[in-house]
């Protein structure tokens, strides 16, 4: 992970930085107080504030890339996708950033070590359905997440939130000729969750997002990541996953994108359905 850059404690004369919430290869997220809302008596004036981390912050078009992520995320309105608020520039310090909701809870990468045997199905199923609902919605809006992994999924009392669209792709932005991230500039994929075609230099796709989500679900159900596979080696069914759900999840985990014959919506349907009983009683 990149270290957070040295920053003033107050940005744009309004946002009081409190602490780092998380950091990665592309950005740093802080918890901050919105002093303007606080002055008007807002009961909760906390926001999360994202800036680009090094080395992207040193690029001439860094603010454009950050705005691209903001605009992409702003177009999404779903209960299981992070909500963003505003894009701003601190002119005195030449820093661009955007604000979003503070998401209480734990990211999955922090929760998984506490579940070495995997989550029981009654706890796993709602989380799986919420993740796939969020992903299916973003795809229907013409947005690809690009980096589905436990560190980009928050789980709390209000359910899960999918966040960090920094490696995402929006069809509307591409058609309009708006700038996006050139993946040749930054190798930011996480090998354990990135589809093989992404690691080979391919473009983001709905199938690649599906693969990342399937890896997350496998880890939740098994307590560990899918083992490295060579050739046509098959994965064992995760211990906490019902037998009737396995064919669909196994298809989503195919190394060859041509063999991922299910969609995100179809995988969700498979995990939502109870096993059919062919007898009465």
C-alpha positions in Angstrom: 0.0 0.0 0.0 1.1 3.5 -0.7 1.6 5.8 2.3 -0.7 8.7 2.8 0.8 12.0 1.5 1.4 14.8 4.0 -1.7 17.0 4.0 -2.9 20.1 5.7 -5.5 19.4 8.5 -8.1 21.5 6.8 -9.1 21.2 3.1 -11.1 23.8 1.1 -11.6 25.7 4.3 -14.3 23.3 5.2 -13.2 19.7 5.7 -11.3 18.9 8.9 -9.3 15.7 8.4 -9.4 13.3 11.3 -7.7 10.0 10.4 -7.0 7.7 7.5 -9.7 5.1 6.9 -7.9 3.2 4.2 -5.3 3.4 1.4 -4.4 1.5 -1.7 -2.4 1.7 -4.9 -4.6 4.5 -6.3 -6.0 6.5 -3.4 -6.2 7.4 0.2 -9.5 7.8 2.1 -9.8 10.0 5.2 -12.6 10.5 7.7 -13.3 14.2 8.0 -15.8 16.6 9.6 -17.7 19.0 7.3 -17.4 22.2 9.3 -20.0 24.0 7.2 -22.7 21.4 7.9 -21.6 21.4 11.5 -22.0 25.1 11.8 -25.6 24.8 10.6 -26.4 22.2 13.2 -26.3 19.0 11.2 -26.5 16.1 13.6 -23.9 14.0 11.7 -21.3 16.0 9.8 -18.9 13.2 9.1 -17.8 12.4 5.5 -15.2 10.2 3.9 -12.8 12.1 1.7 -10.8 10.5 -1.1 -7.6 11.8 -2.7 -5.3 10.2 -5.2 -2.2 8.6 -3.7 1.3 8.6 -5.1 2.4 8.1 -7.8 -0.9 9.1 -9.5 -1.1 12.4 -7.6 2.0 13.6 -9.3 0.5 13.1 -12.8 -0.6 16.2 -14.7 -4.1 14.7 -15.3 -4.5 13.3 -11.8 -7.5 15.4 -11.0 -9.2 14.4 -14.2 -8.8 10.7 -13.3 -10.2 11.3 -9.9 -13.2 13.2 -11.3 -13.8 10.3 -13.7 -14.2 8.0 -10.7 -16.4 10.5 -8.9 -18.7 10.9 -12.0 -18.9 7.2 -12.5 -19.9 6.5 -8.9 -22.3 9.5 -8.7 -24.3 8.0 -11.6 -25.2 5.0 -9.4 -28.1 5.0 -7.0 -28.3 1.7 -5.1 -28.6 0.8 -1.5 -25.5 -1.5 -1.7 -23.3 0.9 -3.6 -21.4 3.7 -1.8 -23.0 7.2 -2.2 -20.7 10.1 -3.2 -21.5 13.7 -2.5 -19.3 16.3 -4.2 -16.1 16.8 -6.1 -13.9 19.7 -4.9 -10.5 21.3 -5.3 -8.5 22.9 -2.5 -6.9 25.7 -4.7 -4.4 26.8 -2.0 -2.8 23.4 -1.9 -3.7 22.3 -5.5 -5.5 19.1 -4.2 -8.6 17.6 -5.8 -10.8 15.2 -3.8 -14.3 14.0 -3.5 -16.5 13.3 -0.5 -18.8 10.3 0.1 -20.7 8.6 2.9 -18.8 7.2 5.9 -19.6 3.5 5.9 -19.6 2.0 9.4 -18.5 -1.6 9.6 -15.6 -3.7 8.4 -14.2 -4.4 5.0 -14.3 -8.1 4.1 -10.6 -8.4 4.0 -10.5 -7.6 7.7 -13.4 -9.8 8.5 -12.3 -12.9 6.6 -9.4 -13.8 8.9 -11.9 -14.2 11.7 -13.8 -16.9 9.7 -11.2 -19.6 8.9 -14.0 -22.2 8.4 -16.1 -19.9 6.2 -19.3 -18.2 7.0 -22.4 -20.4 7.7 -24.9 -20.3 4.8 -27.5 -18.3 6.8 -25.0 -15.5 7.2 -23.3 -15.8 3.9 -26.4 -15.9 1.6 -27.7 -12.4 2.4 -24.2 -10.9 1.8 -23.8 -12.8 -1.4 -27.2 -11.6 -2.7 -26.5 -8.0 -1.8 -23.1 -8.1 -3.5 -24.5 -9.6 -6.7 -27.5 -7.2 -6.6 -25.1 -4.2 -6.5 -22.9 -5.6 -9.3 -25.9 -6.5 -11.5 -27.2 -3.0 -11.0 -23.9 -1.3 -11.9 -23.7 -3.4 -15.1 -27.2 -2.5 -16.1 -26.2 1.2 -15.7 -23.3 0.6 -18.1 -20.6 0.7 -15.4 -18.0 -2.0 -14.7 -16.4 -2.0 -11.3 -13.1 -3.4 -12.4 -11.7 -4.4 -9.0 -14.1 -6.6 -7.1 -12.3 -7.9 -4.0 -12.8 -8.1 -0.2 -11.0 -4.8 0.4 -13.6 -3.0 -1.7 -16.6 -4.4 0.1 -17.8 -3.0 3.4 -20.1 -5.0 5.7 -22.1 -3.3 8.5 -25.4 -3.3 10.3 -27.1 -1.9 7.2 -25.7 -4.6 5.0 -22.9 -4.4 2.5 -21.6 -1.6 0.3 -19.5 -2.0 -2.9 -17.1 0.9 -3.2 -13.9 2.1 -4.9 -14.6 2.3 -8.7 -11.1 3.7 -9.3 -10.4 0.9 -11.9 -13.9 1.0 -13.3 -15.2 1.8 -16.7 -18.3 3.6 -17.7 -19.8 3.2 -21.2 -21.3 6.7 -21.2 -18.0 8.3 -20.4 -16.2 6.3 -23.0 -18.8 7.2 -25.7 -18.5 10.9 -24.7 -14.7 10.8 -25.1 -14.2 11.6 -21.4 -10.8 10.6 -19.9 -10.5 7.3 -18.0 -7.7 5.3 -16.5 -5.1 3.9 -18.8 -4.4 0.5 -17.3 -1.0 0.5 -19.0 0.1 3.3 -16.6 -0.6 1.3 -13.4 -0.6 -2.4 -12.5 -3.2 -2.2 -9.8 -5.0 -5.5 -10.1 -5.0 -7.9 -7.1 -3.9 -11.3 -8.5 -6.0 -13.3 -6.1 -9.3 -11.8 -7.4 -8.5 -10.4 -10.9 -9.7 -12.5 -13.8 -6.8 -14.1 -15.8 -7.6 -12.0 -18.9 -7.1 -8.8 -16.8 -3.8 -10.0 -15.6 -2.8 -10.7 -19.3 -3.6 -7.1 -20.2 -7.2 -7.5 -21.3 -10.0 -4.9 -20.8 -12.4 -4.9 -17.9 -15.7 -6.7 -18.6 -18.8 -7.9 -16.9 -17.3 -11.4 -17.0 -14.2 -10.2 -15.2 -16.3 -8.5 -12.5 -18.3 -11.8 -12.2 -15.0 -13.7 -11.7 -13.9 -11.3 -8.9 -17.2 -11.6 -7.1 -17.1 -15.4 -7.5 -13.6 -15.5 -5.9 -15.0 -13.4 -3.0 -18.0 -15.7 -2.5 -15.8 -18.8 -2.6 -13.5 -17.4 0.1 -16.5 -16.5 2.2 -17.9 -20.0 1.9 -14.6 -21.9 2.2 -12.5 -19.7 4.6 -9.7 -19.4 2.1 -9.1 -18.2 -1.5 -9.5 -20.5 -4.5 -6.3 -22.5 -4.9 -4.0 -21.8 -7.8 -5.2 -23.7 -10.8 -3.3 -25.1 -13.8 -5.0 -26.3 -16.9 -8.4 -27.9 -16.1 -7.8 -28.6 -12.4 -11.2 -28.4 -10.7 -11.9 -26.6 -7.4 -13.5 -28.5 -4.5 -16.9 -27.3 -3.5 -16.7 -24.8 -0.6 -17.7 -26.4 2.7 -20.4 -23.8 3.5 -22.0 -23.7 0.0 -25.1 -25.8 -0.6 -24.6 -28.4 -3.3 -27.2 -27.0 -5.7 -25.4 -23.6 -5.8 -22.0 -25.0 -6.8 -22.5 -25.5 -10.6 -23.3 -21.8 -11.0 -20.5 -20.6 -8.8 -18.0 -23.0 -10.4 -18.9 -21.6 -13.8 -18.3 -18.1 -12.6 -14.9 -19.2 -11.4 -13.8 -20.5 -14.8 -10.3 -19.3 -15.8 -11.4 -19.0 -19.4 -13.9 -16.3 -19.8 -15.6 -18.3 -22.6 -16.5 -20.9 -20.0 -18.2 -18.5 -17.7 -21.6 -19.3 -19.0 -23.6 -17.6 -16.2 -24.2 -13.9 -15.7 -24.2 -12.0 -12.5 -28.0 -12.1 -12.4 -28.1 -15.8 -13.0 -25.6 -16.5 -10.3 -27.7 -14.4 -7.9 -30.8 -16.4 -8.9 -28.9 -19.7 -8.2 -27.8 -18.6 -4.8 -31.3 -17.2 -3.9 -33.2 -20.3 -4.7 -33.8 -23.1 -2.3 -33.1 -26.6 -3.6 -36.1 -28.1 -5.2 -37.7 -31.0 -3.5 -39.2 -33.6 -5.8 -41.3 -35.3 -3.0 -43.9 -34.2 -0.5 -43.5 -34.1 3.2 
